[in-house]
Amino acid sequence: MAVWRPANGTWYIKGAGFKNWGDTAGNISIQCGMAGDVPVPGKYLGTSVRFVVWRPCDGNWYIKGDGTASWGNSQGNQVVQCGCNGDRPIPYDFYGEGKRRFAVYRPGNGVWYVKGDGMTHWGA
């Protein structure tokens, strides 16, 4: 079980078992994001589930690298631009590939923008 805390951009992952957080061993917290970000975790690379946030102010998707270290101490972090302020992130496996695509819905014009494969910025 995991919880995203938007006030500090931290994910809290509960250790095994059915006890409360304070009574459970193996709990971890991972900082990946900041206030205002939108949590959108999922399988974007076709492998494991990643901690991902979308930042409305710049339209960037922040994909945390493997491991339990926080963003600043992780290897393999990636940033991909897809969207702009006012968009709504709607990641989904649109093509049945077994991984999510970066996608946004733009309410201002009613258009869906689904990014092509890969980790390059939109339009690159």
C-alpha positions as CSV (number, residue, x, y, z in Angstrom):
1,M,0.0,0.0,0.0
2,A,1.3,3.4,-0.9
3,V,0.2,7.0,-0.2
4,W,1.2,10.2,-1.9
5,R,1.4,13.3,0.3
6,P,1.0,16.3,-2.0
7,A,2.2,18.8,0.6
8,N,5.8,17.5,0.5
9,G,6.0,15.4,-2.7
10,T,6.7,12.2,-0.7
11,W,5.4,8.6,-1.3
12,Y,4.9,6.5,1.8
13,I,5.0,2.8,1.2
14,K,3.8,0.5,4.0
15,G,5.7,-2.6,5.0
16,A,4.2,-6.1,4.9
17,G,1.3,-7.0,7.2
18,F,-2.0,-5.6,8.4
19,K,-0.8,-3.5,11.3
20,N,-0.9,0.3,11.4
21,W,2.0,2.3,10.0
22,G,3.6,2.8,13.5
23,D,3.4,-0.9,14.3
24,T,4.8,-2.1,11.0
25,A,8.4,-2.9,10.1
26,G,9.8,-2.1,6.6
27,N,7.9,1.1,6.0
28,I,9.7,3.5,3.6
29,S,9.3,7.0,2.4
30,I,10.5,8.3,-1.0
31,Q,10.6,11.9,-2.0
32,C,9.7,12.3,-5.6
33,G,7.8,15.4,-6.4
34,M,6.7,18.7,-4.9
35,A,3.6,20.6,-3.9
36,G,1.3,21.0,-6.8
37,D,2.4,17.8,-8.6
38,V,0.0,15.1,-9.7
39,P,0.8,11.5,-8.9
40,V,0.6,9.2,-11.9
41,P,2.5,6.0,-11.0
42,G,2.6,3.1,-13.5
43,K,4.5,1.0,-16.0
44,Y,5.8,3.5,-18.5
45,L,8.9,1.6,-19.6
46,G,7.2,-1.8,-20.0
47,T,9.0,-3.1,-16.9
48,S,8.4,-2.3,-13.3
49,V,5.9,0.2,-11.8
50,R,7.6,3.5,-11.4
51,F,6.9,6.5,-9.1
52,V,5.9,9.2,-11.5
53,V,4.5,12.7,-11.0
54,W,3.3,15.2,-13.6
55,R,4.0,18.9,-12.9
56,P,1.2,21.1,-14.2
57,C,3.3,24.3,-14.2
58,D,5.7,23.0,-16.9
59,G,4.0,19.9,-18.3
60,N,6.9,17.7,-17.4
61,W,6.6,14.1,-16.3
62,Y,9.2,13.1,-13.6
63,I,10.0,9.4,-13.6
64,K,12.0,8.2,-10.7
65,G,14.8,5.7,-11.3
66,D,14.9,2.2,-9.7
67,G,15.3,1.7,-6.0
68,T,14.1,3.2,-2.8
69,A,16.3,6.3,-2.6
70,S,14.6,9.7,-2.9
71,W,14.8,11.6,-6.2
72,G,18.0,13.5,-5.4
73,N,19.8,10.3,-4.5
74,S,18.5,8.1,-7.3
75,Q,20.2,7.0,-10.5
76,G,18.2,6.8,-13.8
77,N,15.7,9.5,-13.1
78,Q,14.1,10.9,-16.3
79,V,12.1,14.0,-17.2
80,V,9.9,14.0,-20.2
81,Q,7.9,17.1,-21.4
82,C,4.3,16.4,-22.6
83,G,1.6,18.9,-21.7
84,C,1.2,22.4,-20.4
85,N,-0.5,24.2,-17.6
86,G,-4.3,23.6,-17.7
87,D,-3.9,20.1,-19.1
88,R,-5.1,16.9,-17.3
89,P,-2.7,14.0,-17.2
90,I,-4.4,10.8,-18.5
91,P,-1.7,8.1,-18.8
92,Y,-2.9,4.8,-20.3
93,D,-1.9,1.8,-22.3
94,F,-3.6,3.1,-25.4
95,Y,-2.0,0.6,-27.8
96,G,-2.0,-2.7,-25.7
97,E,1.8,-2.6,-25.4
98,G,1.9,-3.4,-21.7
99,K,3.0,0.1,-20.8
100,R,1.5,3.5,-20.3
101,R,1.9,6.3,-22.7
102,F,2.3,9.9,-21.5
103,A,-0.9,11.6,-22.4
104,V,-2.8,14.7,-21.5
105,Y,-6.3,16.0,-22.2
106,R,-6.6,19.7,-22.9
107,P,-10.0,21.0,-21.7
108,G,-9.5,24.4,-23.5
109,N,-9.7,22.8,-27.0
110,G,-11.1,19.3,-26.2
111,V,-8.0,17.5,-27.7
112,W,-6.2,14.5,-26.3
113,Y,-2.4,14.5,-26.8
114,V,-0.8,11.1,-26.7
115,K,3.0,11.1,-26.8
116,G,4.8,8.7,-29.1
117,D,7.0,5.9,-27.8
118,G,10.2,6.7,-26.0
119,M,11.5,9.1,-23.4
120,T,12.1,12.1,-25.6
121,H,10.2,15.4,-25.1
122,W,7.0,16.1,-27.1
123,G,7.9,17.2,-30.6
124,A,11.6,16.1,-30.3
